[in-house]
Amino acid sequence: MASDTITLGVQAGDQESDNVMSPLYMPLRRVLARVCRGPYSKDIIEFAFILRIDGKIWYFKFEGCEKLRMNRSEKYVTIDIGVPEKLWRTFDKTAMANYLVDNIADGLRQMVALICKKKLDIDEEKLYRDFSDASNEYLSSMEAIQNSQ
């Protein structure tokens, strides 16, 4: 079985933060796996995002994209996305969905810049096109859910 090209891992700070955020990140994870099929590079086979969601047990103390890393031997690039407690407690579902998509888009730009800086192979156009399709589908579904409530 082939692994996903764009992955979305999660470290939630407590059960409450995961309960609030999982209805947002699970559909995003599924649409990214289905739409962003790659390959986008012979040198990088996984674009890994890790959501670090603040809670009562673990508190990561950052917002947005941080800690861009590449592992050339394992052929992946990764970045963390901080989700402060104040956001997941106050944003509605549509705003939080947009936050996730905007930060993944920012992270992808940082990843592509690093790949290019290292002079590695990357099909930016296909990657961005597929991500755009995935994010549009995801945001439309989240908006429909928000409007039905």
C-alpha positions as CSV (number, residue, x, y, z in Angstrom):
1,M,0.0,0.0,0.0
2,A,1.4,3.4,-1.0
3,S,1.7,6.0,1.8
4,D,0.2,9.4,1.6
5,T,2.2,12.2,0.0
6,I,0.9,15.0,2.3
7,T,0.4,13.9,5.8
8,L,-1.2,15.6,8.8
9,G,-0.1,14.4,12.2
10,V,-1.5,15.7,15.5
11,Q,-0.2,16.2,19.0
12,A,-3.2,17.5,21.0
13,G,-2.5,19.1,24.4
14,D,-5.4,17.4,26.1
15,Q,-8.6,15.5,25.4
16,E,-10.7,18.6,25.1
17,S,-8.5,20.2,22.5
18,D,-8.5,17.0,20.5
19,N,-12.3,16.7,20.8
20,V,-12.7,20.2,19.4
21,M,-10.1,19.9,16.6
22,S,-10.6,16.4,15.4
23,P,-13.8,17.2,13.4
24,L,-11.7,19.8,11.6
25,Y,-8.4,17.9,11.0
26,M,-9.8,14.5,10.2
27,P,-11.7,15.6,7.1
28,L,-8.7,17.6,6.0
29,R,-6.4,14.6,6.5
30,R,-8.7,12.5,4.3
31,V,-9.0,15.0,1.5
32,L,-5.3,15.6,1.4
33,A,-4.7,11.9,1.2
34,R,-7.2,11.5,-1.6
35,V,-6.4,14.5,-3.8
36,C,-2.7,15.2,-3.3
37,R,-1.4,11.9,-4.7
38,G,2.0,13.0,-6.1
39,P,4.6,12.2,-6.8
40,Y,5.9,15.7,-6.7
41,S,9.5,14.9,-6.3
42,K,11.9,12.0,-6.8
43,D,13.9,13.4,-3.8
44,I,11.0,14.0,-1.4
45,I,8.2,11.5,-1.0
46,E,6.4,12.9,2.0
47,F,5.4,16.4,3.0
48,A,4.6,16.0,6.7
49,F,2.7,18.5,8.8
50,I,2.3,18.2,12.6
51,L,-0.4,20.1,14.3
52,R,0.7,21.0,17.8
53,I,-2.6,22.0,19.6
54,D,-2.2,23.7,22.9
55,G,-4.1,22.2,25.8
56,K,-3.9,21.8,29.6
57,I,-1.4,19.0,29.6
58,W,0.9,20.0,26.7
59,Y,1.3,23.7,25.8
60,F,3.5,24.3,22.8
61,K,3.5,28.1,23.0
62,F,3.6,29.1,19.3
63,E,1.3,29.9,16.5
64,G,1.6,29.1,12.8
65,C,4.5,27.3,11.1
66,E,7.8,26.6,12.9
67,K,10.6,24.0,12.9
68,L,11.0,23.3,9.2
69,R,13.2,20.1,8.8
70,M,14.3,17.9,6.0
71,N,15.6,14.3,6.1
72,R,17.1,13.5,2.7
73,S,17.9,9.9,3.5
74,E,14.3,9.2,4.5
75,K,13.0,11.5,1.7
76,Y,10.7,13.7,3.8
77,V,10.3,17.3,4.8
78,T,8.3,18.3,7.8
79,I,7.0,21.4,9.6
80,D,5.0,22.0,12.8
81,I,1.9,24.1,12.9
82,G,1.1,25.7,16.3
83,V,-2.6,26.0,17.3
84,P,-2.9,28.1,20.4
85,E,-5.7,27.4,22.8
86,K,-7.2,30.9,22.3
87,L,-7.8,30.0,18.7
88,W,-9.5,26.7,19.0
89,R,-11.7,28.0,21.9
90,T,-12.8,31.2,20.1
91,F,-12.8,30.5,16.3
92,D,-15.8,29.1,14.6
93,K,-15.4,26.0,12.4
94,T,-15.1,28.0,9.2
95,A,-12.4,30.3,10.6
96,M,-10.5,27.4,12.1
97,A,-10.7,25.4,8.8
98,N,-9.2,28.5,7.1
99,Y,-6.5,28.7,9.7
100,L,-5.5,25.1,9.0
101,V,-5.5,25.5,5.2
102,D,-3.6,28.9,5.4
103,N,-0.9,27.4,7.6
104,I,-0.5,24.3,5.4
105,A,-0.2,26.6,2.4
106,D,2.5,28.6,4.2
107,G,4.2,25.4,5.2
108,L,4.2,24.1,1.7
109,R,5.8,27.3,0.4
110,Q,8.5,27.0,3.1
111,M,9.1,23.3,2.2
112,V,9.3,24.1,-1.6
113,A,11.7,26.9,-0.9
114,L,13.9,24.6,1.1
115,I,13.8,21.9,-1.5
116,C,14.7,24.4,-4.2
117,K,17.5,25.8,-2.1
118,K,19.0,22.3,-1.8
119,K,18.6,22.0,-5.6
120,L,16.4,18.9,-5.3
121,D,13.7,17.9,-7.8
122,I,10.2,19.3,-7.2
123,D,7.1,19.8,-9.4
124,E,5.8,22.9,-7.7
125,E,3.0,23.5,-10.2
126,K,1.4,20.1,-9.7
127,L,1.9,20.2,-5.9
128,Y,0.2,23.7,-5.6
129,R,-2.5,22.7,-8.0
130,D,-3.4,19.6,-6.1
131,F,-3.2,21.3,-2.8
132,S,-5.5,24.1,-4.1
133,D,-8.0,21.5,-5.3
134,A,-7.9,19.7,-1.9
135,S,-8.2,22.9,0.1
136,N,-11.1,24.2,-1.9
137,E,-13.0,20.9,-1.5
138,Y,-12.2,20.8,2.2
139,L,-13.2,24.5,2.8
140,S,-16.5,24.0,0.9
141,S,-17.4,21.0,3.0
142,M,-16.6,22.8,6.2
143,E,-18.6,25.9,5.2
144,A,-21.6,23.6,4.3
145,I,-21.4,22.0,7.8
146,Q,-21.1,25.4,9.5
147,N,-24.1,26.7,7.5
148,S,-26.3,23.7,8.3
149,Q,-25.9,24.2,12.1
